[in-house]
Amino acid sequence: MTPEENEELQLACFEIISYVGTAKSCFINAVKAAKSGDFAGAEKLIGEGDAAYGGGHDAHMKLLQVDAAGEREPVAPLILLHAEDQMASAETVRIMATELIDVHRELAELKG
C-alpha cells in the first residue's frame, strides 16, 4: 500500500468513526429525552442518529467496493478494525435505545 493509499484509508476510517460516534451520541440522547418524557424529541434523535449512521455505512461501503474491485491490497489495519467495531457498537446502542424508549413510553402511559 502506498503512503497515499494508506492516508486515504485512514481518512475513510476517521470518517466512519466520526459518523458512527455522532450516531451513538444521538441514540444515547434519545434515551435521555424519552426518560424525561420527550418522546417526539427521542424519535427525532433516533432519526438523526440513523442519518449519521448511514453516512458511516456509506463510507464503509466505499472501502468494501474498492476491496472487491481489487483496487488495493486487502489489508485490515488497526484503524479499520476500530472503525468497524465502532459501527457495530453504534448499531447495538441503537437497538438498546429503541427498546429503552419503548420502556419509558410504557411507564409514562402507566403513570397516566
All heavy atoms as an XYZ file, in Angstrom:
834
protein
N       0.848     -1.173      0.000
C       0.000      0.000      0.000
C       0.897      1.241      0.000
O       1.809      1.348      0.809
C      -0.901     -0.025      1.241
C      -1.792      1.175      1.364
S      -2.889      1.167      2.814
C      -3.774     -0.344      2.655
N       0.603      2.131     -0.908
C       1.404      3.351     -1.000
C       1.047      4.276      0.168
O      -0.031      4.144      0.771
C       1.137      4.096     -2.322
O      -0.199      4.608     -2.286
C       1.336      3.194     -3.526
N       1.909      5.229      0.472
C       1.581      6.190      1.539
C       0.273      6.940      1.259
O      -0.494      7.211      2.183
C       2.776      7.144      1.536
C       3.910      6.342      0.986
C       3.278      5.407     -0.010
N       0.030      7.249     -0.019
C      -1.209      7.954     -0.373
C      -2.433      7.074     -0.116
O      -3.463      7.534      0.384
C      -1.190      8.393     -1.845
C      -0.163      9.458     -2.173
C       1.252      8.909     -2.372
O       1.419      7.682     -2.582
O       2.192      9.713     -2.288
N      -2.330      5.799     -0.497
C      -3.439      4.871     -0.264
C      -3.674      4.698      1.235
O      -4.813      4.626      1.687
C      -3.152      3.520     -0.903
C      -3.202      3.528     -2.414
C      -2.704      2.229     -3.017
O      -1.840      1.554     -2.421
O      -3.199      1.889     -4.113
N      -2.589      4.622      1.987
C      -2.693      4.480      3.433
C      -3.388      5.702      4.036
O      -4.262      5.566      4.899
C      -1.313      4.294      4.054
C      -1.403      3.987      5.533
O      -2.193      3.157      5.953
N      -0.592      4.677      6.319
N      -3.029      6.882      3.548
C      -3.651      8.104      4.051
C      -5.138      8.137      3.696
O      -5.974      8.502      4.520
C      -2.955      9.340      3.484
C      -3.479     10.636      4.068
C      -2.722     11.853      3.578
O      -1.561     11.733      3.153
O      -3.328     12.937      3.620
N      -5.482      7.732      2.477
C      -6.889      7.667      2.059
C      -7.680      6.717      2.952
O      -8.805      7.019      3.366
C      -6.993      7.178      0.614
C      -6.945      8.254     -0.424
C      -7.152      7.686     -1.826
O      -8.064      6.846     -2.007
O      -6.390      8.080     -2.721
N      -7.088      5.567      3.230
C      -7.748      4.578      4.083
C      -7.954      5.143      5.475
O      -9.036      5.013      6.061
C      -6.939      3.288      4.131
C      -7.485      2.181      5.031
C      -8.875      1.750      4.574
C      -6.537      0.999      5.042
N      -6.943      5.786      6.010
C      -7.061      6.357      7.354
C      -8.145      7.429      7.397
O      -8.949      7.475      8.333
C      -5.725      6.928      7.815
C      -4.728      5.863      8.185
C      -3.439      6.443      8.748
O      -3.303      7.637      8.924
N      -2.487      5.573      9.038
N      -8.190      8.276      6.383
C      -9.224      9.313      6.344
C     -10.616      8.710      6.263
O     -11.554      9.179      6.925
C      -8.981     10.265      5.171
C      -7.776     11.205      5.319
C      -7.546     11.974      4.031
C      -7.958     12.146      6.501
N     -10.757      7.663      5.465
C     -12.051      6.985      5.363
C     -12.441      6.381      6.710
O     -13.606      6.457      7.119
C     -12.014      5.912      4.285
N     -11.485      5.815      7.401
C     -11.756      5.224      8.714
C     -12.174      6.287      9.722
O     -13.122      6.094     10.486
C     -10.536      4.459      9.225
S     -10.207      2.949      8.304
N     -11.483      7.418      9.705
C     -11.856      8.506     10.614
C     -13.242      9.054     10.268
O     -13.998      9.461     11.159
C     -10.810      9.619     10.604
C      -9.558      9.249     11.347
C      -8.325      9.330     10.732
C      -9.599      8.822     12.671
C      -7.167      8.982     11.400
C      -8.445      8.465     13.358
C      -7.217      8.552     12.728
N     -13.586      9.035      8.993
C     -14.914      9.462      8.575
C     -15.969      8.524      9.165
O     -16.983      8.974      9.714
C     -15.003      9.481      7.047
C     -16.325      9.948      6.508
C     -16.388      9.953      4.981
O     -15.488      9.388      4.312
O     -17.365     10.511      4.460
N     -15.716      7.237      9.075
C     -16.633      6.245      9.644
C     -16.771      6.467     11.145
O     -17.887      6.536     11.688
C     -16.144      4.807      9.359
C     -16.204      4.509      7.869
C     -16.960      3.784     10.163
C     -15.449      3.249      7.463
N     -15.645      6.590     11.827
C     -15.645      6.756     13.282
C     -16.415      8.017     13.677
O     -17.195      8.012     14.634
C     -14.203      6.779     13.822
C     -13.574      5.387     13.650
C     -14.167      7.219     15.285
C     -12.062      5.361     13.812
N     -16.230      9.079     12.929
C     -16.922     10.332     13.225
C     -18.431     10.181     13.058
O     -19.222     10.569     13.931
C     -16.395     11.442     12.314
O     -17.115     12.629     12.510
N     -18.847      9.622     11.940
C     -20.275      9.437     11.691
C     -20.927      8.549     12.751
O     -21.970      8.892     13.306
C     -20.510      8.805     10.313
C     -20.579      9.775      9.159
C     -19.715      9.651      8.083
C     -21.532     10.788      9.110
C     -19.787     10.520      6.990
C     -21.616     11.655      8.038
C     -20.747     11.515      6.976
O     -20.831     12.365      5.911
N     -20.329      7.408     13.025
C     -20.983      6.482     13.950
C     -20.876      6.963     15.394
O     -21.742      6.647     16.210
C     -20.509      5.014     13.776
C     -20.815      4.521     12.368
C     -19.061      4.830     14.127
N     -19.850      7.749     15.698
C     -19.771      8.366     17.024
C     -20.913      9.346     17.221
O     -21.541      9.404     18.290
N     -21.202     10.120     16.196
C     -22.334     11.044     16.236
C     -23.633     10.262     16.395
O     -24.511     10.635     17.187
C     -22.380     11.899     14.946
O     -21.188     12.692     14.890
C     -23.608     12.791     14.906
N     -23.758      9.178     15.651
C     -24.962      8.345     15.741
C     -25.145      7.819     17.157
O     -26.253      7.902     17.718
C     -24.875      7.182     14.750
N     -24.077      7.327     17.738
C     -24.154      6.781     19.092
C     -24.619      7.852     20.082
O     -25.460      7.593     20.941
C     -22.793      6.233     19.513
C     -22.867      4.838     20.057
C     -21.589      4.341     20.677
C     -20.408      4.316     19.749
N     -19.279      3.586     20.318
N     -24.064      9.047     19.951
C     -24.461     10.147     20.834
C     -25.941     10.467     20.672
O     -26.650     10.699     21.656
C     -23.628     11.396     20.532
O     -22.287     11.190     20.880
N     -26.413     10.483     19.430
C     -27.836     10.733     19.184
C     -28.698      9.669     19.847
O     -29.726      9.987     20.467
C     -28.125     10.774     17.683
S     -27.503     12.240     16.841
N     -28.309      8.420     19.730
C     -29.088      7.329     20.310
C     -29.145      7.439     21.835
O     -30.198      7.260     22.450
C     -28.522      5.967     19.890
C     -28.543      5.731     18.395
C     -27.538      4.972     17.804
C     -29.530      6.263     17.585
C     -27.540      4.737     16.430
C     -29.540      6.041     16.208
C     -28.538      5.268     15.633
N     -28.022      7.761     22.443
C     -27.976      7.908     23.907
C     -28.815      9.103     24.342
O     -29.567      9.026     25.314
C     -26.518      8.030     24.382
C     -25.808      6.677     24.200
C     -26.446      8.492     25.837
C     -24.307      6.718     24.337
N     -28.711     10.201     23.610
C     -29.512     11.378     23.940
C     -31.000     11.126     23.716
O     -31.840     11.717     24.401
C     -29.037     12.590     23.143
C     -27.704     13.100     23.644
O     -27.369     12.950     24.813
N     -26.933     13.703     22.761
N     -31.329     10.247     22.798
C     -32.728      9.878     22.576
C     -33.298      9.187     23.811
O     -34.439      9.449     24.209
C     -32.853      8.978     21.343
N     -32.518      8.321     24.418
C     -32.969      7.650     25.642
C     -33.172      8.676     26.751
O     -34.171      8.641     27.480
C     -31.970      6.553     26.082
C     -32.353      5.993     27.442
C     -31.900      5.446     25.047
N     -32.250      9.620     26.862
C     -32.378     10.664     27.884
C     -33.637     11.500     27.640
O     -34.337     11.861     28.599
C     -31.132     11.549     27.888
C     -29.900     10.844     28.408
C     -28.675     11.735     28.342
C     -27.447     10.973     28.809
N     -26.224     11.771     28.706
N     -33.918     11.801     26.390
C     -35.133     12.562     26.066
C     -36.372     11.771     26.464
O     -37.304     12.321     27.067
C     -35.161     12.903     24.574
N     -36.392     10.489     26.135
C     -37.537      9.650     26.487
C     -37.691      9.554     27.999
O     -38.813      9.587     28.521
C     -37.386      8.262     25.876
N     -36.585      9.459     28.702
C     -36.622      9.356     30.158
C     -37.283     10.586     30.773
O     -37.979     10.481     31.772
C     -35.208      9.188     30.698
C     -35.140      8.905     32.180
C     -33.720      8.638     32.619
C     -33.661      8.341     34.099
N     -32.271      8.104     34.535
N     -37.096     11.735     30.123
C     -37.715     12.960     30.633
C     -39.114     13.184     30.054
O     -39.726     14.220     30.305
C     -36.823     14.163     30.347
O     -36.781     14.438     28.961
N     -39.609     12.223     29.255
C     -40.957     12.304     28.719
C     -41.067     12.939     27.346
O     -42.158     13.094     26.814
N     -39.943     13.295     26.751
C     -39.950     13.931     25.429
C     -39.817     12.867     24.343
O     -38.744     12.658     23.774
C     -38.809     14.956     25.334
C     -38.765     15.681     24.005
O     -39.711     15.522     23.198
O     -37.771     16.400     23.772
N     -40.920     12.198     24.046
C     -40.881     11.094     23.092
C     -40.731     11.569     21.653
O     -40.088     10.902     20.844
C     -42.102     10.194     23.271
C     -42.140      9.576     24.641
C     -43.041     10.014     25.590
C     -41.221      8.602     24.993
C     -43.046      9.472     26.867
C     -41.211      8.058     26.264
C     -42.126      8.494     27.206
N     -41.278     12.725     21.342
C     -41.084     13.285     19.997
C     -39.613     13.631     19.789
O     -39.046     13.361     18.725
C     -41.963     14.522     19.803
N     -38.998     14.203     20.806
C     -37.573     14.518     20.729
C     -36.731     13.258     20.601
O     -35.736     13.228     19.874
N     -37.155     12.222     21.314
C     -36.434     10.944     21.253
C     -36.479     10.374     19.843
O     -35.452      9.932     19.307
C     -37.017      9.957     22.250
N     -37.660     10.398     19.244
C     -37.797      9.869     17.877
C     -36.976     10.702     16.887
O     -36.365     10.151     15.970
C     -39.270      9.835     17.462
C     -40.107      8.849     18.253
C     -39.591      7.413     18.198
O     -39.133      6.965     17.125
O     -39.638      6.732     19.243
N     -36.960     12.005     17.091
C     -36.175     12.886     16.223
C     -34.683     12.543     16.340
O     -33.976     12.450     15.333
C     -36.411     14.342     16.602
C     -35.672     15.343     15.744
C     -36.031     16.777     16.148
C     -35.347     17.768     15.241
N     -34.150     18.339     15.796
N     -34.231     12.331     17.554
C     -32.824     11.980     17.763
C     -32.477     10.616     17.168
O     -31.381     10.426     16.631
C     -32.471     12.031     19.253
C     -32.329     13.447     19.810
C     -32.426     13.439     21.329
C     -30.995     14.050     19.354
N     -33.393      9.671     17.254
C     -33.161      8.366     16.617
C     -33.008      8.573     15.111
O     -32.106      8.005     14.474
C     -34.297      7.362     16.928
C     -34.281      6.960     18.395
C     -34.210      6.130     16.016
C     -33.099      6.095     18.838
N     -33.856      9.409     14.526
C     -33.757      9.707     13.095
C     -32.434     10.364     12.737
O     -31.805     10.020     11.725
N     -31.989     11.312     13.562
C     -30.698     11.960     13.327
C     -29.558     10.947     13.447
O     -28.609     10.968     12.666
C     -30.486     13.112     14.311
C     -31.394     14.296     14.061
C     -31.292     15.361     15.144
O     -30.368     15.304     15.984
O     -32.154     16.264     15.149
N     -29.679     10.062     14.424
C     -28.675      9.023     14.593
C     -28.643      8.071     13.406
O     -27.571      7.679     12.940
N     -29.814      7.727     12.911
C     -29.885      6.850     11.744
C     -29.221      7.504     10.534
O     -28.512      6.844      9.775
C     -31.342      6.509     11.406
C     -31.966      5.518     12.383
O     -31.235      4.868     13.150
O     -33.221      5.409     12.368
N     -29.448      8.811     10.374
C     -28.840      9.530      9.249
C     -27.312      9.549      9.383
O     -26.595      9.316      8.407
C     -29.384     10.950      9.166
N     -26.835      9.804     10.592
C     -25.386      9.817     10.815
C     -24.801      8.421     10.584
O     -23.760      8.279      9.935
C     -25.069     10.308     12.232
N     -25.488      7.405     11.098
C     -25.009      6.037     10.898
C     -24.946      5.709      9.406
O     -24.016      5.049      8.946
C     -25.912      5.032     11.619
C     -25.354      3.631     11.562
C     -24.450      3.195     12.521
C     -25.712      2.754     10.538
C     -23.916      1.913     12.461
C     -25.183      1.483     10.470
C     -24.290      1.063     11.434
O     -23.752     -0.199     11.357
N     -25.933      6.202      8.666
C     -25.951      5.988      7.219
C     -24.712      6.560      6.544
O     -24.178      5.960      5.607
N     -24.246      7.711      7.009
C     -23.016      8.284      6.468
C     -21.820      7.381      6.716
O     -20.975      7.190      5.833
N     -21.748      6.815      7.914
C     -20.665      5.879      8.219
C     -20.773      4.613      7.396
O     -19.764      4.075      6.917
N     -21.987      4.138      7.225
C     -22.212      2.941      6.415
C     -21.781      3.180      4.975
O     -21.136      2.329      4.352
C     -23.690      2.547      6.471
C     -24.016      1.336      5.684
N     -24.396      1.384      4.369
C     -24.004      0.019      6.021
C     -24.597      0.154      3.925
N     -24.381     -0.686      4.910
N     -22.127      4.361      4.434
C     -21.744      4.686      3.055
C     -20.228      4.723      2.890
O     -19.689      4.190      1.912
C     -22.341      6.025      2.622
C     -23.854      5.970      2.480
O     -24.428      4.854      2.457
O     -24.466      7.062      2.409
N     -19.546      5.335      3.849
C     -18.074      5.402      3.795
C     -17.475      3.993      3.873
O     -16.513      3.672      3.163
C     -17.542      6.278      4.928
N     -18.064      3.155      4.699
C     -17.584      1.774      4.831
C     -17.833      0.995      3.542
O     -16.975      0.229      3.089
C     -18.281      1.101      6.016
C     -17.767     -0.252      6.331
N     -18.485     -1.389      6.079
C     -16.582     -0.662      6.864
C     -17.780     -2.445      6.449
N     -16.622     -2.037      6.932
N     -18.992      1.225      2.945
C     -19.327      0.529      1.696
C     -18.328      0.882      0.592
O     -17.935      0.016     -0.193
C     -20.753      0.877      1.268
C     -21.237      0.091      0.074
S     -21.265     -1.704      0.315
C     -22.480     -1.869      1.582
N     -17.910      2.128      0.546
C     -16.915      2.534     -0.457
C     -15.616      1.749     -0.281
O     -15.008      1.321     -1.262
C     -16.635      4.034     -0.363
C     -17.762      4.884     -0.868
C     -17.458      6.367     -0.689
C     -18.683      7.210     -0.970
N     -18.483      8.612     -0.597
N     -15.213      1.546      0.969
C     -13.996      0.758      1.223
C     -14.186     -0.682      0.752
O     -13.281     -1.270      0.154
C     -13.644      0.769      2.710
C     -13.152      2.077      3.305
C     -12.887      1.900      4.800
C     -11.900      2.565      2.591
N     -15.350     -1.232      1.026
C     -15.623     -2.611      0.598
C     -15.629     -2.728     -0.922
O     -15.124     -3.710     -1.480
C     -16.961     -3.085      1.164
C     -17.040     -3.263      2.674
C     -18.454     -3.613      3.092
C     -16.053     -4.307      3.159
N     -16.165     -1.731     -1.605
C     -16.205     -1.758     -3.062
C     -14.799     -1.682     -3.647
O     -14.497     -2.371     -4.631
C     -17.069     -0.608     -3.584
C     -18.533     -0.819     -3.323
C     -19.377      0.416     -3.595
O     -18.884      1.529     -3.666
N     -20.683      0.204     -3.740
N     -13.943     -0.878     -3.049
C     -12.548     -0.780     -3.508
C     -11.865     -2.130     -3.342
O     -11.170     -2.605     -4.239
C     -11.796      0.332     -2.739
C     -10.299      0.245     -2.958
C     -12.309      1.704     -3.158
N     -12.093     -2.774     -2.193
C     -11.505     -4.096     -1.958
C     -12.045     -5.119     -2.955
O     -11.295     -5.902     -3.533
C     -11.780     -4.577     -0.537
C     -10.814     -4.001      0.481
O      -9.893     -3.253      0.085
O     -10.978     -4.290      1.677
N     -13.370     -5.105     -3.158
C     -13.990     -6.078     -4.062
C     -13.504     -5.904     -5.494
O     -13.386     -6.877     -6.234
C     -15.508     -5.952     -4.001
N     -13.209     -4.676     -5.874
C     -12.737     -4.405     -7.234
C     -11.251     -4.712     -7.393
O     -10.713     -4.626     -8.491
C     -13.005     -2.941     -7.604
N     -10.609     -5.075     -6.280
C      -9.183     -5.383     -6.331
C      -8.311     -4.158     -6.560
O      -7.193     -4.276     -7.044
N      -8.826     -2.994     -6.183
C      -8.095     -1.753     -6.416
C      -7.027     -1.478     -5.371
O      -6.244     -0.561     -5.514
C      -9.073     -0.572     -6.489
C     -10.003     -0.674     -7.691
C     -11.088      0.384     -7.686
O     -10.994      1.349     -6.898
O     -12.040      0.236     -8.472
N      -7.022     -2.266     -4.323
C      -5.938     -2.164     -3.338
C      -5.837     -3.501     -2.633
O      -6.782     -4.288     -2.629
C      -6.194     -0.991     -2.407
C      -6.765     -1.272     -1.100
C      -6.947      0.007     -0.282
N      -8.260      0.008      0.319
C      -8.550     -0.689      1.416
N      -7.623     -1.372      2.037
N      -9.760     -0.693      1.889
N      -4.678     -3.722     -2.083
C      -4.478     -4.986     -1.383
C      -5.386     -5.024     -0.160
O      -5.465     -4.044      0.586
C      -3.019     -5.130     -0.949
C      -2.074     -5.354     -2.120
C      -0.671     -5.657     -1.660
O      -0.520     -6.400     -0.669
O       0.258     -5.145     -2.287
N      -6.073     -6.146      0.033
C      -6.952     -6.220      1.200
C      -6.131     -6.291      2.493
O      -5.470     -7.285      2.764
C      -7.753     -7.507      0.971
C      -6.958     -8.308      0.004
C      -6.120     -7.337     -0.784
N      -6.168     -5.213      3.215
C      -5.446     -5.128      4.482
C      -6.449     -4.646      5.527
O      -7.347     -3.884      5.207
C      -4.317     -4.080      4.449
C      -3.118     -4.525      5.239
C      -3.940     -3.668      3.069
N      -6.267     -5.063      6.725
C      -7.145     -4.606      7.800
C      -6.297     -3.977      8.899
O      -6.030     -4.595      9.916
C      -7.970     -5.757      8.336
N      -5.861     -2.729      8.676
C      -5.086     -2.074      9.722
C      -5.941     -1.824     10.962
O      -7.180     -1.841     10.896
C      -4.635     -0.763      9.090
C      -5.562     -0.524      7.965
C      -6.067     -1.872      7.531
N      -5.291     -1.603     12.054
C      -5.969     -1.430     13.331
C      -7.046     -0.350     13.270
O      -8.136     -0.517     13.817
C      -4.945     -1.094     14.420
C      -5.457     -1.034     15.846
C      -6.126     -2.341     16.234
C      -4.314     -0.729     16.785
N      -6.796      0.739     12.572
C      -7.777      1.825     12.498
C      -9.058      1.366     11.804
O     -10.153      1.758     12.189
C      -7.178      3.091     11.838
C      -8.120      4.293     11.984
C      -6.855      2.868     10.387
C      -8.164      4.853     13.369
N      -8.954      0.508     10.800
C     -10.146     -0.020     10.129
C     -10.909     -0.952     11.071
O     -12.138     -0.908     11.140
C      -9.783     -0.746      8.838
C     -10.941     -1.380      8.064
C     -12.016     -0.353      7.729
C     -10.433     -2.047      6.797
N     -10.192     -1.770     11.792
C     -10.849     -2.657     12.756
C     -11.581     -1.837     13.814
O     -12.706     -2.162     14.213
C      -9.832     -3.583     13.414
C      -9.128     -4.559     12.465
C      -8.066     -5.364     13.210
C     -10.124     -5.485     11.802
N     -10.954     -0.753     14.250
C     -11.583      0.124     15.236
C     -12.849      0.754     14.645
O     -13.893      0.815     15.310
C     -10.601      1.216     15.675
C     -11.183      2.196     16.626
N     -11.630      1.856     17.884
C     -11.411      3.525     16.496
C     -12.105      2.932     18.484
N     -11.989      3.962     17.661
N     -12.775      1.224     13.411
C     -13.929      1.840     12.761
C     -15.081      0.845     12.664
O     -16.241      1.184     12.955
C     -13.550      2.359     11.375
N     -14.782     -0.378     12.276
C     -15.826     -1.395     12.158
C     -16.397     -1.762     13.525
O     -17.594     -2.000     13.664
C     -15.288     -2.619     11.425
C     -15.041     -2.325      9.949
C     -14.408     -3.473      9.190
O     -13.713     -4.312      9.806
O     -14.625     -3.536      7.963
N     -15.547     -1.780     14.543
C     -16.004     -2.046     15.903
C     -16.949     -0.933     16.361
O     -17.983     -1.200     16.979
C     -14.812     -2.161     16.847
C     -15.241     -2.410     18.274
O     -15.934     -3.418     18.511
O     -14.876     -1.598     19.146
N     -16.613      0.296     16.043
C     -17.465      1.418     16.411
C     -18.807      1.347     15.689
O     -19.842      1.696     16.256
C     -16.762      2.752     16.123
C     -15.583      3.014     17.033
C     -15.977      3.020     18.499
O     -16.849      3.767     18.912
N     -15.354      2.153     19.285
N     -18.793      0.898     14.432
C     -20.049      0.720     13.696
C     -20.938     -0.308     14.393
O     -22.132     -0.077     14.589
C     -19.776      0.260     12.260
C     -19.279      1.335     11.346
S     -19.080      0.733      9.654
C     -20.798      0.541      9.160
N     -20.349     -1.429     14.756
C     -21.117     -2.485     15.420
C     -21.644     -1.997     16.771
O     -22.799     -2.269     17.136
C     -20.255     -3.732     15.595
N     -20.829     -1.257     17.473
C     -21.223     -0.712     18.765
C     -22.385      0.255     18.614
O     -23.349      0.217     19.386
C     -20.017     -0.009     19.394
O     -20.394      0.778     20.478
N     -22.331      1.120     17.618
C     -23.415      2.085     17.389
C     -24.715      1.358     17.058
O     -25.792      1.762     17.511
C     -23.047      3.051     16.272
N     -24.615      0.294     16.298
C     -25.809     -0.471     15.956
C     -26.431     -1.092     17.211
O     -27.648     -1.068     17.390
C     -25.464     -1.558     14.936
C     -26.658     -2.201     14.322
C     -26.304     -3.102     13.144
O     -25.123     -3.220     12.787
O     -27.240     -3.677     12.586
N     -25.592     -1.603     18.091
C     -26.074     -2.181     19.343
C     -26.714     -1.115     20.224
O     -27.784     -1.334     20.804
C     -24.910     -2.868     20.097
O     -24.376     -3.897     19.273
C     -25.371     -3.450     21.420
N     -26.074      0.048     20.302
C     -26.625      1.135     21.107
C     -27.993      1.548     20.558
O     -28.920      1.820     21.317
C     -25.656      2.338     21.171
C     -26.321      3.563     21.780
C     -24.404      1.969     21.963
N     -28.144      1.567     19.224
C     -29.435      1.931     18.636
C     -30.522      0.948     19.046
O     -31.638      1.336     19.416
C     -29.358      1.981     17.113
C     -30.654      2.500     16.505
C     -30.813      2.169     15.038
N     -31.964      2.834     14.457
C     -33.230      2.470     14.658
N     -33.523      1.432     15.432
N     -34.218      3.134     14.092
N     -30.206     -0.331     18.978
C     -31.180     -1.353     19.356
C     -31.595     -1.171     20.817
O     -32.785     -1.177     21.148
C     -30.599     -2.764     19.111
C     -30.439     -3.016     17.609
C     -31.477     -3.833     19.766
C     -29.566     -4.219     17.275
N     -30.617     -0.986     21.682
C     -30.915     -0.810     23.104
C     -31.675      0.488     23.348
O     -32.596      0.535     24.171
C     -29.628     -0.846     23.930
C     -28.882     -2.180     23.848
S     -29.903     -3.623     24.247
C     -30.324     -3.288     25.932
N     -31.323      1.553     22.622
C     -32.002      2.839     22.793
C     -33.476      2.729     22.436
O     -34.338      3.217     23.171
C     -31.317      3.916     21.953
N     -33.770      2.089     21.307
C     -35.179      1.979     20.909
C     -35.967      1.136     21.909
O     -37.124      1.440     22.196
C     -35.335      1.421     19.480
O     -34.695      0.158     19.385
C     -34.757      2.379     18.451
N     -35.339      0.128     22.460
C     -36.005     -0.687     23.474
C     -36.261      0.136     24.745
O     -37.348      0.075     25.327
C     -35.179     -1.935     23.817
C     -35.121     -2.954     22.699
C     -36.484     -3.544     22.364
O     -37.288     -3.815     23.281
O     -36.754     -3.723     21.163
N     -35.269      0.904     25.173
C     -35.431      1.720     26.379
C     -36.470      2.822     26.177
O     -37.220      3.148     27.097
C     -34.092      2.316     26.805
C     -33.129      1.335     27.458
C     -31.740      1.949     27.594
C     -33.657      0.912     28.823
N     -36.513      3.378     24.992
C     -37.529      4.389     24.699
C     -38.914      3.774     24.823
O     -39.825      4.373     25.422
C     -37.301      5.012     23.307
C     -36.037      5.886     23.339
C     -38.518      5.819     22.859
C     -35.535      6.297     21.962
N     -39.087      2.572     24.307
C     -40.371      1.881     24.436
C     -40.728      1.639     25.903
O     -41.880      1.824     26.306
C     -40.346      0.542     23.685
C     -40.386      0.709     22.180
O     -40.709      1.824     21.699
O     -40.074     -0.276     21.477
N     -39.748      1.262     26.704
C     -39.993      1.033     28.129
C     -40.411      2.337     28.803
O     -41.379      2.367     29.581
C     -38.740      0.436     28.817
C     -38.875      0.463     30.331
C     -38.500     -0.985     28.336
N     -39.700      3.420     28.499
C     -40.066      4.713     29.093
C     -41.462      5.155     28.645
O     -42.223      5.713     29.430
C     -39.026      5.784     28.752
C     -37.765      5.660     29.554
N     -37.736      5.793     30.921
C     -36.484      5.410     29.172
C     -36.498      5.634     31.362
N     -35.718      5.392     30.305
N     -41.787      4.889     27.390
C     -43.125      5.244     26.880
C     -44.197      4.447     27.638
O     -45.217      5.004     28.059
C     -43.200      4.959     25.383
C     -44.505      5.419     24.749
C     -44.539      5.212     23.248
N     -43.745      6.254     22.588
C     -42.686      6.035     21.815
N     -42.287      4.807     21.567
N     -42.038      7.027     21.266
N     -43.962      3.163     27.833
C     -44.933      2.326     28.562
C     -45.068      2.772     30.009
O     -46.179      2.827     30.553
C     -44.517      0.863     28.496
C     -44.704      0.239     27.126
C     -44.187     -1.182     27.032
O     -44.010     -1.838     28.081
O     -43.959     -1.659     25.902
N     -43.958      3.128     30.630
C     -44.017      3.620     32.019
C     -44.789      4.918     32.107
O     -45.580      5.124     33.042
C     -42.598      3.805     32.577
C     -41.828      2.526     32.903
C     -40.388      2.860     33.270
C     -42.509      1.757     34.032
N     -44.581      5.789     31.140
C     -45.302      7.081     31.128
C     -46.796      6.841     30.968
O     -47.606      7.521     31.607
C     -44.763      7.957     30.011
N     -47.162      5.873     30.134
C     -48.582      5.565     29.945
C     -49.203      4.994     31.212
O     -50.344      5.280     31.548
C     -48.752      4.596     28.770
C     -48.497      5.223     27.422
C     -48.459      4.221     26.271
O     -48.707      3.010     26.513
O     -48.164      4.641     25.142
N     -48.427      4.173     31.934
C     -48.931      3.602     33.178
C     -49.134      4.674     34.236
O     -50.075      4.597     35.042
C     -47.962      2.531     33.707
C     -47.933      1.203     32.954
C     -46.845      0.305     33.499
C     -49.291      0.517     33.032
N     -48.253      5.652     34.253
C     -48.379      6.750     35.235
C     -49.544      7.650     34.890
O     -50.026      8.389     35.739
C     -47.081      7.561     35.273
C     -45.927      6.822     35.913
C     -44.673      7.684     35.901
C     -43.499      6.937     36.476
N     -42.269      7.734     36.416
N     -49.935      7.592     33.628
C     -51.115      8.292     33.164
C     -50.972      9.728     33.041
O     -51.598     10.624     33.032
